[in-house]
């Protein structure tokens, strides 16, 4: 007998698809790491950048009535424009006794252009202070991002490990050993697929990679609960139809649920981050998590709704063969006695 999807018969196809995606992801990541020193395309708070910091004491800008901060900001923006560069973001510091403004630029910004802009800004400051600019000046520097050992990644790794262990133990107690191993496979498979697709697509990776890695595993947990709970209910009612039929029947019954649930999570993430981008000074930094949410969704749909059901039937077959072999050996020993 066959079901609509008949996933068990496509096990080799799904294994090939997953192997190709993971292999390409590793290859792209290793090549990019060798060439540019970056396995992923790091961006946002994981990206290195250049910055110009302008500090100034109480300055009399030739009797101008505008706030010194506004005047200094205009001077800097004009200097950047004349140098042929534009600011990435800017942050204002404490205004007591003067103030400071920090302008952040992408790491690829030409250092010579920044030198020209800084020289122009310092020239304006010297002009305003008649050369006495000891406590007022502009300078630029490169800030190297450090993502190895990041607290976000460390905590995500711990959270993923804990969730995976509890996922395995819960399935071991509630269902079967083969289902527990399949659940563990779902966690590892979906997470590997998520990371591989990030490497292949070169989506800008921020610290949100850790958040969506955990989300990927949690969705996998819930999705496998849908699948194997339905499968357990069908075990008694379909004993004579074969293991593959029971797996495919359960996969059919939960397919839409395992598509709609991760898609809903991704949709919520997209709406939230798009709304955040409206008021953000850097919309691209906000949009990066949107792409990560979508990739997490695709990984979970493919992994939980298609890959795991197809592979589980083989798990079950191996488990049954192992059990039958040891049962025969046990009976043989009793007969010999």
Secondary structure by P-SEA (a helix, b strand, c coil): cccccccccaaaaaaaaaaaaaaaaaaaaaaaaaacccccccccccccbbbbbbbbcccccccccccaaaaaaaaaaaaaaaacccccbbbbccccccbbbbbbbcccccaaaaaaaaaaaaaaaaaaacccccccbbbbbbbbbbccccaaaaaaaaaaaaaaaaaaaaaaacccaaaaaaaaaaaaaaaaaaaaaaaaaccccccaaaaaaaaaaaaaaaaaaaaaaaaaaaccccccccaaaaaaaaaaaaaaaaaaaaaaaaaaaaaaaaaaacccccccccaaaaaaaaaaaaaaaaaaccaaaaaaaaaaaaaaaaaaaaaaaaaaaaaac
